[in-house]
Amino acid sequence: MSKLPIISPEGMAAILLLLGFEKIRQKGSHCFYSHPDGRCTVIPFHKGEDLGRGLIRSILRDTEISVDDYLRLRTKR
Protein backbone atom coordinates (compact mmCIF):
# COMPACT_ATOMS: atom_id res chain seq x y z
CA MET A 1 0.00 0.00 0.00
CA SER A 2 1.40 3.41 -0.94
CA LYS A 3 1.40 6.35 1.41
CA LEU A 4 -1.48 8.79 1.22
CA PRO A 5 -0.40 12.26 0.13
CA ILE A 6 -0.94 14.82 2.87
CA ILE A 7 -3.29 17.75 2.30
CA SER A 8 -4.15 21.01 4.01
CA PRO A 9 -7.39 21.29 5.99
CA GLU A 10 -8.62 23.78 3.39
CA GLY A 11 -7.96 21.25 0.62
CA MET A 12 -9.86 18.51 2.44
CA ALA A 13 -12.76 20.90 3.08
CA ALA A 14 -12.86 21.74 -0.65
CA ILE A 15 -13.05 18.03 -1.51
CA LEU A 16 -15.91 17.51 0.94
CA LEU A 17 -17.80 20.51 -0.45
CA LEU A 18 -17.40 19.10 -3.99
CA LEU A 19 -19.00 15.87 -2.78
CA GLY A 20 -22.05 17.64 -1.32
CA PHE A 21 -21.00 18.02 2.32
CA GLU A 22 -21.96 21.18 4.22
CA LYS A 23 -20.14 22.92 7.03
CA ILE A 24 -22.71 22.67 9.81
CA ARG A 25 -20.86 24.22 12.74
CA GLN A 26 -17.52 25.10 14.23
CA LYS A 27 -16.15 24.78 17.73
CA GLY A 28 -12.78 26.43 18.16
CA SER A 29 -10.52 25.28 15.34
CA HIS A 30 -12.62 22.19 14.50
CA CYS A 31 -15.18 22.37 11.68
CA PHE A 32 -17.98 19.82 11.46
CA TYR A 33 -19.15 18.70 8.02
CA SER A 34 -22.30 16.73 7.26
CA HIS A 35 -23.83 15.16 4.14
CA PRO A 36 -27.60 14.97 3.56
CA ASP A 37 -27.39 11.14 3.66
CA GLY A 38 -26.06 11.20 7.24
CA ARG A 39 -22.29 10.89 6.79
CA CYS A 40 -20.30 13.36 8.89
CA THR A 41 -16.77 14.19 9.94
CA VAL A 42 -14.63 16.80 11.69
CA ILE A 43 -11.64 18.65 10.22
CA PRO A 44 -9.21 20.43 12.56
CA PHE A 45 -7.90 23.74 11.21
CA HIS A 46 -4.61 24.44 12.98
CA LYS A 47 -2.58 27.29 11.53
CA GLY A 48 0.42 26.15 9.52
CA GLU A 49 -0.31 22.42 9.89
CA ASP A 50 -1.37 19.90 7.27
CA LEU A 51 -3.54 16.89 8.07
CA GLY A 52 -1.60 13.75 8.96
CA ARG A 53 -2.03 10.51 7.07
CA GLY A 54 -3.85 8.83 9.94
CA LEU A 55 -6.32 11.70 10.21
CA ILE A 56 -6.87 11.71 6.44
CA ARG A 57 -7.60 7.97 6.55
CA SER A 58 -10.04 8.54 9.45
CA ILE A 59 -11.86 11.29 7.52
CA LEU A 60 -12.07 9.04 4.45
CA ARG A 61 -13.50 6.23 6.59
CA ASP A 62 -16.04 8.57 8.26
CA THR A 63 -17.20 9.93 4.92
CA GLU A 64 -17.03 6.59 3.08
CA ILE A 65 -14.73 8.00 0.38
CA SER A 66 -12.36 5.50 -1.24
CA VAL A 67 -8.63 6.21 -1.41
CA ASP A 68 -8.87 6.19 -5.23
CA ASP A 69 -11.63 8.82 -5.14
CA TYR A 70 -9.56 10.91 -2.71
CA LEU A 71 -6.54 10.80 -5.01
CA ARG A 72 -8.66 11.69 -8.04
CA LEU A 73 -10.45 14.57 -6.28
CA ARG A 74 -7.22 15.86 -4.77
CA THR A 75 -5.79 16.50 -8.23
CA LYS A 76 -9.14 17.70 -9.63
CA ARG A 77 -9.77 20.59 -7.28
C-alpha positions in Angstrom: 0.0 0.0 0.0 1.4 3.4 -0.9 1.4 6.4 1.4 -1.5 8.8 1.2 -0.4 12.3 0.1 -0.9 14.8 2.9 -3.3 17.8 2.3 -4.1 21.0 4.0 -7.4 21.3 6.0 -8.6 23.8 3.4 -8.0 21.3 0.6 -9.9 18.5 2.4 -12.8 20.9 3.1 -12.9 21.7 -0.6 -13.1 18.0 -1.5 -15.9 17.5 0.9 -17.8 20.5 -0.4 -17.4 19.1 -4.0 -19.0 15.9 -2.8 -22.0 17.6 -1.3 -21.0 18.0 2.3 -22.0 21.2 4.2 -20.1 22.9 7.0 -22.7 22.7 9.8 -20.9 24.2 12.7 -17.5 25.1 14.2 -16.1 24.8 17.7 -12.8 26.4 18.2 -10.5 25.3 15.3 -12.6 22.2 14.5 -15.2 22.4 11.7 -18.0 19.8 11.5 -19.2 18.7 8.0 -22.3 16.7 7.3 -23.8 15.2 4.1 -27.6 15.0 3.6 -27.4 11.1 3.7 -26.1 11.2 7.2 -22.3 10.9 6.8 -20.3 13.4 8.9 -16.8 14.2 9.9 -14.6 16.8 11.7 -11.6 18.6 10.2 -9.2 20.4 12.6 -7.9 23.7 11.2 -4.6 24.4 13.0 -2.6 27.3 11.5 0.4 26.1 9.5 -0.3 22.4 9.9 -1.4 19.9 7.3 -3.5 16.9 8.1 -1.6 13.8 9.0 -2.0 10.5 7.1 -3.9 8.8 9.9 -6.3 11.7 10.2 -6.9 11.7 6.4 -7.6 8.0 6.6 -10.0 8.5 9.4 -11.9 11.3 7.5 -12.1 9.0 4.4 -13.5 6.2 6.6 -16.0 8.6 8.3 -17.2 9.9 4.9 -17.0 6.6 3.1 -14.7 8.0 0.4 -12.4 5.5 -1.2 -8.6 6.2 -1.4 -8.9 6.2 -5.2 -11.6 8.8 -5.1 -9.6 10.9 -2.7 -6.5 10.8 -5.0 -8.7 11.7 -8.0 -10.5 14.6 -6.3 -7.2 15.9 -4.8 -5.8 16.5 -8.2 -9.1 17.7 -9.6 -9.8 20.6 -7.3 
